[in-house]
């Protein structure tokens, strides 16, 4: 049985591969270890350090004009139920702090199918959805939750 942490790490590695393959400069939030005392024993736990407590990746496009290069803030999820929980804080952050060359996205990894990618549109204040295979190509929608397209 695979743990939640392993499932998430696997999804993040696939996103990292796709971002770099598409020519973006991508950095992944670091994971740190924290010592805690449990029942008299010192234990280490892994702690996530998401950027702005929201994003797993920051990716920049390579543009001739550095003032117009695009920045992508990406949160990676591997469980459908987690996606709706992070939409509101991400949209609030985006509305307050991002400009027209910055994009907030949520990537949901669907095992052996690819990714469902939600893009936040600051103009309409809505989330648009795309589907991508594991090679980074945009594809037709596929089912990813109990056989129902969302």
C-alpha positions as CSV (number, residue, x, y, z in Angstrom):
1,X,0.0,0.0,0.0
2,X,1.3,3.4,-1.0
3,X,1.2,6.2,1.6
4,X,-0.3,9.7,0.9
5,X,3.1,11.2,1.1
6,X,4.5,8.8,-1.5
7,X,1.4,9.3,-3.8
8,X,1.9,13.1,-3.6
9,X,5.7,12.9,-4.2
10,X,5.1,10.7,-7.2
11,X,2.6,13.2,-8.7
12,X,5.0,16.1,-8.0
13,X,7.9,14.3,-9.8
14,X,5.7,13.8,-12.9
15,X,4.7,17.5,-12.8
16,X,8.4,18.5,-12.5
17,X,9.2,16.4,-15.5
18,X,6.4,17.9,-17.6
19,X,7.3,21.5,-16.7
20,X,11.0,21.0,-17.5
21,X,10.2,19.1,-20.7
22,X,8.0,22.1,-21.8
23,X,10.9,24.5,-21.4
24,X,9.9,26.1,-18.1
25,X,12.3,26.8,-15.3
26,X,10.6,25.1,-12.4
27,X,11.4,24.9,-8.7
28,X,9.7,22.6,-6.2
29,X,9.0,23.5,-2.6
30,X,11.6,21.9,-0.3
31,X,10.6,19.2,2.2
32,X,12.3,19.4,5.6
33,X,12.5,17.1,8.6
34,X,11.3,18.1,12.1
35,X,12.3,16.3,15.3
36,X,9.4,15.6,17.7
37,X,9.2,13.6,21.0
38,X,6.5,10.9,20.9
39,X,6.1,8.7,24.0
40,X,9.7,9.3,25.1
41,X,11.2,8.6,21.7
42,X,12.6,11.1,19.3
43,X,11.0,10.8,15.9
44,X,11.4,12.6,12.7
45,X,8.5,13.8,10.6
46,X,8.5,15.2,7.1
47,X,7.2,18.8,6.8
48,X,6.1,20.4,3.6
49,X,7.1,24.0,3.0
50,X,4.8,25.1,0.2
51,X,5.4,28.5,-1.3
52,X,3.0,31.0,0.4
53,X,1.5,27.9,2.1
54,X,-0.3,27.3,-1.2
55,X,1.9,26.1,-4.0
56,X,4.2,23.2,-4.6
57,X,5.9,24.7,-7.7
58,X,6.8,28.0,-9.1
59,X,7.7,27.9,-12.8
60,X,8.9,30.7,-15.1
61,X,8.7,30.8,-18.9
62,X,11.9,31.7,-20.8
63,X,10.9,34.9,-22.6
64,X,13.2,37.3,-24.5
65,X,11.5,40.2,-22.6
66,X,12.0,39.3,-18.9
67,X,9.3,41.7,-18.0
68,X,6.7,39.7,-19.9
69,X,7.8,36.2,-18.9
70,X,5.0,34.2,-17.4
71,X,5.0,32.8,-13.9
72,X,3.0,29.8,-12.9
73,X,2.1,29.0,-9.3
74,X,1.1,25.3,-9.2
75,X,-0.5,23.2,-6.5
76,X,-0.3,19.4,-7.1
77,X,-3.0,17.1,-5.8
78,X,-3.4,13.4,-6.0
79,X,-6.9,13.1,-4.4
80,X,-10.0,14.5,-6.1
81,X,-11.5,15.5,-2.7
82,X,-8.5,17.8,-1.9
83,X,-9.0,20.0,-5.0
84,X,-12.1,21.9,-3.9
85,X,-10.5,22.7,-0.5
86,X,-7.6,24.6,-2.1
87,X,-9.5,26.6,-4.7
88,X,-10.7,29.3,-2.4
89,X,-7.4,30.2,-0.7
90,X,-5.6,30.1,-4.0
91,X,-8.1,32.4,-5.7
92,X,-8.0,34.8,-2.8
93,X,-4.2,34.9,-2.9
94,X,-4.1,35.3,-6.7
95,X,-6.6,38.2,-6.6
96,X,-4.6,40.0,-4.0
97,X,-1.0,39.5,-5.1
98,X,-0.7,38.4,-8.8
99,X,-0.4,40.4,-12.0
100,X,-1.5,39.6,-15.5
101,X,1.6,37.6,-16.3
102,X,1.1,35.3,-13.3
103,X,-1.1,32.2,-13.3
104,X,-2.4,30.0,-10.5
105,X,-3.1,26.3,-11.3
106,X,-4.1,23.1,-9.5
107,X,-2.9,19.9,-11.1
108,X,-4.7,16.7,-10.1
109,X,-2.8,13.5,-10.9
110,X,-5.0,10.7,-12.2
111,X,-3.0,7.4,-12.2
112,X,-2.1,6.1,-15.6
113,X,-4.3,8.7,-17.4
114,X,-2.6,12.1,-16.8
115,X,-3.6,15.4,-15.1
116,X,-6.7,17.5,-14.8
117,X,-5.5,21.1,-14.6
118,X,-7.6,23.9,-13.2
119,X,-6.4,27.4,-14.3
120,X,-7.7,30.4,-12.3
121,X,-9.0,33.1,-14.5
122,X,-8.7,36.4,-12.6
123,X,-10.9,38.3,-15.1
124,X,-13.9,36.0,-14.7
125,X,-13.0,34.8,-11.2
126,X,-13.6,31.3,-12.3
127,X,-11.6,28.1,-12.7
128,X,-11.1,26.7,-16.3
129,X,-10.2,23.0,-16.7
130,X,-7.9,21.2,-19.2
131,X,-6.7,17.6,-19.4
132,X,-3.1,16.6,-20.1
133,X,-1.5,13.2,-20.6
134,X,1.7,12.1,-18.9
135,X,3.8,13.4,-21.8
136,X,2.5,16.9,-21.4
137,X,0.1,17.0,-24.3
138,X,-3.3,18.5,-24.0
139,X,-5.9,15.7,-24.5
140,X,-9.7,15.1,-24.6
141,X,-11.5,15.0,-21.2
142,X,-11.4,11.7,-19.3
143,X,-13.3,10.3,-16.4
144,X,-11.5,10.6,-13.0
145,X,-14.0,10.3,-10.2
146,X,-16.5,7.5,-9.9
147,X,-16.8,7.4,-13.7
148,X,-18.2,10.9,-13.9
149,X,-16.7,13.8,-15.8
150,X,-16.3,16.9,-13.6
